[in-house]
Amino acid sequence: MGDKAHAHPGAAGGVPAAGHPSAVRNVVLVGPSGSGKTTLVEALALTAGAVNRAGRVEDGATVSDYDEIEQRRRRSVQLSLVPVAWDGCKINLLDTPGYADFVGELRAGLRAADAALFVVSAAQEAQSVAATTRAAWEECALVGMPRAIVVTHLDTARTSFDDMTRICAENFGGDDPDAVLPLYLPVLGPEGADGHAPLTGLTGLLSRRILDHSSGERTELPPAPEQEEPLRAARNRLIEGIIAESEDESLMDRYLGGEDIDVATLIADLERAVARGSFHPVLTAAPAAEGARQGIGTVELLELITRGFPTPLERTPPVVTTPSGKPRPAPVCDPDGPLIAEVVKTSSDPYVGRVSLVRVFSGTLRPDDSVHLCGHGLDATGHAPRPCHEAELRVGALTSPFGRRQNALDRCVAGDLACVARLGEAETGDTLSPAGDPVLIEPWSTPDPLLPLAVRAHGKADEDKLSQGLARLVAEDPTLRLEQNPDTGQVVLWCLGEAHQEVALERLRSRYGVQVDAEPHRVPLRETFAGRAAGRGRHVKQSGGHGQFAICEIEVEPLPPGSGIEFVDKVVGGAVPRQFIPSVEKGIRAQAAKGLSAGHPLVDVRVTLLDGKAHSVDSSDAAFQTAGALALREAAAESRIRLLEPVCEVSVLIPDDYVGPVMSDLSGRRGRVVGTEQGAGGRTLVRAEVPEIEVGRYAVDLRSLSHGTGRFDRVYARHEPMPPQIADRVRAEGADGSPGA
């Protein structure tokens, strides 16, 4: 922020380990897909001397997007760490995916970071900031995380920095739009025939100097006469904004009294306000021109990070407990304290195996340390149970990732990040603590995956590898949930969206060598009797030698929902010998499990055994089981069988503007709206009961309907009768051999 250039550190990518938390800055880049986060990381790495040449996303040559899937798709799908050195500090740049399907990677980046750079594109955000970006901003605000805003793509036709600053103030300023103000104004060159005006430099509002890049080198110039007036107005507003956030209450009186406040005082107050998270500067940046060593605005960003963003010493520590849940003192960011670290990301390398990215909150992690690994018995949402795991492990080699390359580290101090290979069965969210004194860090929240993907092994060779590959995927990504549905027999991978599904399938194929086929997800239906019915089961066979003889008569009547199957014996006179009555019940229950009309389990009926016949020689357990099943089938043939479908309680949280369309859409899904509640921030919670068969793709449809601003939860409520016309369609699909519902 002092408008001074810095010398580059040593060899590209060779960032030394931090010696103390005060020399570490952990910064996460947040923004929608296409906003320029990865390009900005590349530009910062070039300016800091971590790379000799900036790569391009279009060429798949950036440090951040080194995964094969990212290079094919030309967009980020996972969290990546790019450490650079600047002004005596190690800066851990955490590049996150911008697409909503990969919000789990964003949450991991927020967990590992102490400050955030929100990247907004002037070309994309013409009217408003993306909903996912606003949601991340609100999440940072809840924990007081310092934030700054970087405007990109200002050289695009019909873009305006003033408009973008206003949009950012409206979306991010809340009740105090003066907390979001620019530190620098862009300097644009002459507009070309295509309507583009290239960004040629910046004007420092506090220094009142032009930082010109038109020659390919960064040089300081005085402002031209025509720039003086807009510079003065913007500078005055910035100074007033800084003073308003200052801890010096006399500063505003001095300023209003006409005193010229010293720039050094203003910069010091600005840095404190940024570190507290009460002031959010707006900057702009552009990649370096061909052959140049610095991008426009990159030096200023690195200065803001090192001087305005907090060190790990200033971060509020996470909540820790014993594995049994007993509270423990909060960790202190002290390299000499007891080790407390968290696995914020897990990935697999085809050569190294499982690799864990670890954030150290307390103590120092060293190779060959003995540590206690403790994993949660719940997933990150706190809903679906997962196996709890604990183990005593020895730490292997520590490395600092830089794209595909891993640079060896001799230690990782409190506040820093490092990768650990082969850390047992470590999963994302696990805690590392001293051997013999285990603790558990409170997990961070992730959205519940609500888009089902049913998969099956493509061939015999893939069957053995499928379960292991799926287990590894779920261990790496807390926003994936694996289910083996006992009713439908399907293996279901629950995801956040279609892109999430595609990447999961691609990783199974490319990373784990498992070929899988996706199949339609089936909803577990039930069957029941619509009214009373009677049936007679006759199983009589004589083929020479020992024969088979069993006859039973039953009556079936419906019961209230949730009653299951009730069997009643009303046989008198020994018509069915006592030893064969359990056989009849067993046959009835076996047939009920197979279904009667569409192959779905029968529920909520009372089956009464009334009469029957037996043979002294040919009657047997197997014969009466068959007779019981035949009797139930005959009763079904004489009665109307209803299909029951699961109904979910759905809660949709949306901005008030979308309440009407969402309620109309739920009604179109045969949903019953049961109530609405007014929420904070101009949002409404809509509660409805909707058949599960109608919400299979609701995660995708709601995102489209609400332009990415809505989210929903669902829980099973009960099974209800399916409308006859839909039930007939399901039966027809089953008869054709298709999976139906």
N, C-alpha and C positions, 0 to 999 in steps of 0.2 A: 504493500500500500504506500510505500515511499517512492514509487516510480523509479526504482533503480534496478539495473540488470545485475545478474549474478553469474559467477563463473560456473561452468559445468563440472560435475563431479567426475570420477574416474571412468573406467571402461563401461561401455553400454551394458545395462542390466546388472552391473556389479554393485548392488546396494548392500553395504555392510549391516550387520545386526545392530539394533539399537542398544545402547548401553544403559539407558535409563528411560522411564516412562515420559519424562519431560521432553525427550527428543523424538517422540512418536506422535504422528497425527493419523488417525483412522477416518477416512472420508468415503462415504458412499455416494455414488452418482445415481440419481433417481430421475425418471422421465419416461414419456411414452416411447414406444418403438418408433425409430426413425428420427428422434429428436437430436441425435448426434452425440450420445454419451460415449460410445466406443471411439468415435473419431476424436472427441475431446481428450479422452484418456491417452490416445496415441500422440496428440499434440503436446500434452503436458509431459509425457515421457520423452519426447524429442527435445523439448525446451530444457528439461532437467538432465539431458545427456544420457538417459537410460537406454535410448535407441539411437542409431545413427541415421535412420531414415524412417519417416512415418509411413506405416502401411495403410491401405485403403480397405474399407469394409467390402466394397464391390469386388476386390481382388481376393478376398479371403486371406489377407496378409497382415491383419492387425495382431497385436500381442494378446488382446483380450479374447478374441474369437478364434481360438485354436482348435476347438473340437470339430470333428468331421461334420457333425450335423449342423453346427453354426456356419461352417464354411459353405456347405451346400445350400443352406437356407438364406445366407447373407443377413443373418440377424442373430442377436444373442439369445440363448435359451438357458444359460446358467450363470451363476455368480462367478466372477473371476477377479483375482487379486493381482495388481500391478504395483509393486513398490518402487518408489523413486526417492532420490536424495535431493534436498534443497535447503540451503541456508543452515546446514548443520542438523537438519531433521530428516528422519525417515518418514515418508508419506506413503501410507498404504491406501492406494486408490482401489476402491471396490466397485467394479462395473457390474450393473445389474440388468437383467432383461426388462424391456419396457412393456412387453405384452402381458395382459392380465392373467393369462393361463399360467404364468411362471411367477406368480406373486410369492410363492414359497421361497424362491431364490432372493427376491427383494427383501423379505422378512429376515432372512439370514444375513443379508448385507446390513440391514438396519441394526441387527443385534451386535454385529461385529464392529460397527462404526461408532464414533463419538460426535460426528457432524455430518451434514448432508449438503451436497450440491444438487439443486433441482435444475435440470436442463430442460428448457422449453424452446421449441422451434418457432421462429417468427413465421415460417412458411406453413406450419401445421396449426398453430393456435391463433387463428385469425379472429376468433370470437371469444373463446374461453379456453381454459386449461383443461386437459383431459381429466376425466373423473377419477381414474386410477391415481393420477398424480396428486389431485386434491386430497384423496383419501390418505395417501402416504404423508402428505404435508400435515394433515390433522393428527395422524398417528405420532409424528415427530413432535408436534406441538404438545401433545398430552404428556410426554416425558421431558419436555423442555430442550430437545436436541437443537443445537445451533444449526441454522440453515442459511444458505445464500442461493441466489438465482443466477443462472447463466443463460443468456439469450443467444441462440445460434441461428444460422441461416439468414442473417440480415441482408445478405447480398442477393436474396431472391426478389424477383419483381413484386411490386406492390406490398412491400413490408415496411413497417415503421417501428423504430425503437421506442418512440414516445407512446405509440399505441400499445406495444408490448409491455412497457412499464406500467401503463394504466391497467391493463388486463391482469398483470401479476399482482398489483396492489389490490384490485377488486377480489381476486381469488385467494390471495395469501395474506392480505393485510388484516382481515377480520374487522374489528372495531377501530383499528388504528392504521389507516392506509399510509400514513407517514412513516410507518415502521418498515416499509418496502420502498426503497429509493435507490437510484443509480449512483455508483461511485465514479463511473466514467461514462462519457458520451461517445458514441461512435463517430468516426470521421469517414464519410463516404466519398469515393472518387466520382468522376463524371459518369452519368448514366449512359449505357451503351444502347445500341439499336434494339436489343432484345428486352430493354426495360430494366436490366440489372445495373445496380450501382455498386461497384466493389467496395468492400471495407478496406480502407487504407491505413487506419490508425485509430487512436483513442484520445480523448481529451480528459485529463485528470482534473476532477472538480476541486479537489483540495490543493493540488500542486499548481493548478492553472497552467499546465504545460501540455502541448500536443506530443503524443507518443506516435511518431510517424513510421510506417512500415512500407511506404511506397517504393523505396529504393531496394527493398529486400532485407534491409538491416533496421534495427530499432534505434531511432534517433529522437532526441528531444528538441522541440521547436516552440517558440512562443505562439500564442493564438493569433490568427489574422483578425483585423478590425471587425469584420462582419460576424466573427464568432464570439465577440466579447459579451454582447447582450444576452444571448441564450445561455452562455456559460455562467454569467453573473446570476441569472434567475435560478438556474438549476443548483448552483453552488449555495446560494442562500437557503434554499429549501433543504438541501442536504445538511447544512450546518445546524439549522433549526431542528431537524430530525435527530441528529446526533446529540445535541444539547438536551432535547426532551428526554432522551434515554440515559443521560449522564447521571452519575451519582453525586455530582457537584451541583447542589441546588442554587448556588450563587452564579453559576455560569450563564444561565438565561438572562438574569438581571444585567450582568456585564455586557452580554451581547446586545440586548435591547437598548442599553445605554450608549451604544455606539462603539464599544471597545472592539478592536480587531483581535479576535481570539487566535492565539498562537496555533499554527498548523500541527505542531507536535502534540499539543494538548488535545486537539480534535481527533488526531489519529489514535492516541491512547484511549480516549473515551469511546471511539468507534470500535476498537478492538475489544474492549470490555463488553460493550453492548452486544456485539456479534457473539462473543463467547458465552454470554448469558442467555442467548436465544431470544432477546427482546428486539433486536434490529436485524433486518435481512437485506443486505446489499444486493443490488442488481448489477451484474457485469455482462459483458459480451465477449465472445471469443470466436476465432476462426482459425482453421488449420494453416500451417505454414505454407507459403508459396513454394513452388518447385525450387529446390536448391537452398532455401532459407533455413536457418537453424532455429528460428523461433516463430511460433504462431502468434497472431494478434490476440492480445489479452491473456496469454498463457503465463507470462511473468507476473502479471497482476494477480492472477488466480493463485499461483503458487505462494505469492506474498501473503495473500489473504488467508490461505490455509495455514501457513506456518506462524503467522502473527495474530490472526483473528480467531482461528478455530481453537477449541480447548485441547489440552493434553488429556491423556487417559486419567491423570490424577484428579481431574475435575469432574469426571463422570460419576453419576449416581450408581453405586454398585448394585448388582442383581441380588434378589432375595435367595438365600441358601438355607437348606434344612439338612437334617440327617436323612439317610435313605428311608427311615420310618416316618418322616414328616415332622420331627421335632425341630423347632427353630434354632438356627445358629447365628452367631454374629455376622454382620455384613462383611464381605471381604474388603481389605484395604489394598489399594494399588501400590504395593511395596515389593520390590524385587527380592527382598530378604524375608518376606512373610511366607506363610504356608501356601503351598500350591493350590490354586483353584482355577481351573480352566474349563472351557466348554468347546465341544465339537460343533462348529457352526455350519459345516458343510462336509458331506461325504461323497466321494467319487471313486470310480474304479479306473485303474490304468491297466492296459493289457499286459504290460511287462512287470509293473511294480505290485499290482493288486489294489486293495482298498487303500485310499489315501484320505486322511482326515485333516481338514483345515481347522486349526484350533486358535481360539482367542484366549489369552492368558489374562485373568483378572487380578490374580495375586500370585506372588512368588516368582520363581524362575524355572522354566522347563528346560531340561538338559538331556542329551542322549544318554541312554543306559539308566535313566532314573526309574525307580520302581514306583508305580502309581496305582491307584485304585480307580477302575472304570466303573461307573454306575449309570445305568440307563433307566428311564422312566417305565413304569408299568402301564402308562397311558400314552397315547400318541400326543402330538403337539396340540391338538384341539381339545384334549381332555375327554374325548368321547369313546373312541374304539379301543378296547383293551389290546395291548401288545405284550409280549413276554418281557417281564422285568429281568434285567441281566446285570450281574456284578462280576468283576474279575480283577485279580491282581496281575498287572502286566509290567513288562519292562519296555521302556520307550526306545524305539530304534533311532534311526537317523532323523535329524531335523533339517528341513529345507525351507527356503523361501521361494515360492513359485514366481516365475516370470514367463508367462505363456507356457509353452511345452517344457521349457527348461526349469530344472530345480537346482537352486544354488544352496550349497551346504551351509548350515548354521551351527555354531557351537553352543548357542543358548537362545532362549526366547524369554525376554523379561516381561514383567507385568505390563499390560497395555499393548503388547505387540501381538502379531499374528505369525503363525508358522504352520507348515504341513508336517504331518507325521505319517509315515507309511507303515502298513501292517499293524495297526493298533487293534489287534484282536478283532472282535465283532462290534467295534465301535459304530454307533449310528448317530445321525444328526440329532443334536440336543443332549447327547451324553455328557457327563461331567468327569473330569480328571481331578483327583485330589490325592493327598498323601496316603501311601499304603498304611493301613492301620487306623486311619482317621478319616473315613469317607464322608463326603458331603454331596448334596444334590442341588444343582441350580434350578430355580423355578423355570419351567419351559416357556417359550414365547408362543403366542397364539398364531395359528394359521387357519385359513378358511377350510371348512369341511368340503371335501370333494364330493360333488353331487351329480356328476355325469358318468353313467356306467359304460364300461367297455368289457364285453364278454369275449374271452379268448379261449382258443384250444390249440393244442400242439398240431403243427402241420403234418408231421409224420411220426413214425415210431421212434426215430432217433431223437426227436425233439421232446418227447414226453418226459424223459429223465431229467433233461436240463431246464424244463419250463419252470418247475417250482423253485429251483435255486435262483434262476434269473429273475423271477418275479420278487422273490424275497430280497434280493440285492437292490432291485429298483426301489422297493418300499423303504429299505433301510437308508438309502441315499436321499430320498425325497419325502419329507413328512406330509406333503400335500397329495400323496398317492395312498390309497387304502385298498388292501387286498381282501376279497371275500370269496369264500367257497360256499355257495348257496346250497344248503342241504335239500331244499324243496325242488329246485330246478336242475341241480347237478352241475351248474355252470361255475366256472372260475371267472370272477368279475373283478376288474381293476377300475376303481372309482377315481376319476380325474376331475380337473377343474374346467376343462374345455376341450374343444376339438384339437387345437394345436398341442395341448398337453398329451392327448391320446396319441397323436401322430409321433411325437418325440419319444414317448414311452415304447411304442412298437418298434420304432427305428433303433432305439438303444438295445432292445432285446435282440434284434437281428445283428446289428453291427458290433455291439460290445460283448454280448454273451453268446453269440452264435446260435440263437434260438429262433427258428422260423415258426411263426404263429399265424393263425387265421382269426380274424374278428368275426363274430357272429351276432345276430340280433339278441339283445338282452331280453330275457323272459321274466315276466312278473309272476310271482308265485300266486296262483289262483286256487280256489277251493270249490268244492261242490257240496250241495246239501239238497234234501228233499223239500219240495214245495208244500207237500201235504202228506197225509197218511197213505200207506201202501202196504200190500201184503205180497209175500213171495213164497214159493215152494221150491226147495232144492232137492232134486232127485238124482242120485248118483248110484246107478245099478249097472254092474258089468259082470258078465260071466263068460270067460274065454277058456274054460277048462282049468281044472285045478282050483286054487284059491281065488275067489271072486271078490267083488267090491259091492257093498250095499250100505247106503245111508240115505235117509230121507228126513228133511226137517222143514218145518213151516214157521215163518217169522212174520212179524208185523213191524213196520218202520214208521216213526213219527218224528217230525222236526222238533228241535229244541232251541232255546234262546242262543244268540251268538255267544261264542266262547265256551260252550258246554262240552265240546269234543264229541266222543262217541261213548254212549252208555249202553251196556249190555245187560239185559234182564232175563232171568230164567223163570218161566212160568209153566214148565213141563210138569204134568201130573201123571201119576200111574206108571212111571218108568218107561214111557214111550221112547224116550231117548235115555239110554243108560247114563248114570251119573258120570262115569269116566269119560264119556264122549262129549259132554256139554262144553268143557273147555276147548275141545277140538272145533266145535261149531263156532265158538267165539273167535278162536284163532283164525279160522278161515274167513269169517266176516271182516275182521280187522285187516287181514292181509288184502282182501279185495277192496276195502275202503281206502287203503293207502295207495292202491293203483288207480282209483277213480272209476267212474261208471260211464260218463258220457263224453268227457273230453280229456281224460287221463290225468285229472287233478284230484288230490286227496279229498275224501268225503269227511265232513265235519258236522257237528251240531245235530246229531240224530240219536234217538233211542231205538235200539233194536231189541225186540222182545221175542224170545224163542217160545213158541206156543205148543208145538206138537212135533211128532216125527215117528219114524220107524227104524228098527235095527234088526240085524240078523245075527244069530248066535255064533255063526262061523265067519261070515264074509264082512261083517262090520269092522271098521278099524279107525284109528286116529286120522289117517290120511283121507279115508273116504268121507268122514264127517267134516273135515276141513273143506273138501271140495264141495260137499253139499251146502255148507254154510255160504261159500262164495257164490254158488249158483242161485241160492235163494235171494241173496242181496241183489244180484243182477236182474232176476225176474221182477223183484219189487221195483227196481229202477225203471224197467221197461213199462210197468203199469202206471208210473207216476211221472210228474214233471220234475226234472232235475234243474235246480238253479245253479248258476255259476256265481261265486263270491269273489270279489276283487278287493285288494288291500286299498284302504283309504288313508291318506297322509294328512297330518296337520301341517300346513304350509304357512310360514311367516315371511312376508316380503317387506323389506325396508327400502323405500324409494323416496326420491324428492317429491314434493307435493305436486309438481307439474305432471307427474306420470301416474297419479293415483287413478284417474279415470281410465286410461288405456290398460293399466294392469288389472283393474277389477273386471273390465270387459273381457280381457284375455282369459282370466281365471274362470269366468262364467262360460266362455267358449270351450273350456276344458272340463265341463261338467262339474265345476267347483262351486262350493257354497261359501260365500263370504260371511264370516261369523262376527266380524268386528274390525274396527280400525282404531289406532291410537296415534295421537300426535307426538312425534319425537322431537329431539333437539335439532337445531340447524335446518329448519324447513323441510323435515323429512317425516314421512308417515309410515307406520307399521300396519300392514294389511294382513289379517289372519283369515285363513280359508281352509276348508276341507276339500281335498281334490283327490280323485282316484289316481293311484300310483302309475297306472298305465298311461295317464295323460301328462305326467311330469318327467318322463324319461329324459327329454331334451330341454327341460325348462332352464337349465343353467345357460344354455346357448341362446334360447329364445328371449329370456329376460334381459340378457346383456344387449341384444339387438333392440329390444323394445324400449329400454331405458337409456340407450346410448352409453352403456357401461356404468351407469350410476347406481343400479339396483343390486341388491344381494338378497338371498333367501336361505332359510333353513327348513328342514322337513323332518318329521318324526312319524313313525307308524302309529295309526290310531286304532284301526279295526278293519275287519272284512265286512263288506256290504254286498247285497245282491247286485249283479251287473244288469243293466237294461237288456231286455230280451233281444233287441236287434243287434246289439254289440256281442252278446253271448252267442247268437247264431253265427256271427261272422267268425268268432274265435273257434267255434266248433268246426266250421267249414275249413278254416285254415289248418286245424289239426288233422282233419280228414285228408287234406291234400298233402300231408307230410311236412308242411311248413311249421316253423316254431311257434307261430301265432304270438300270443302275448308273453 
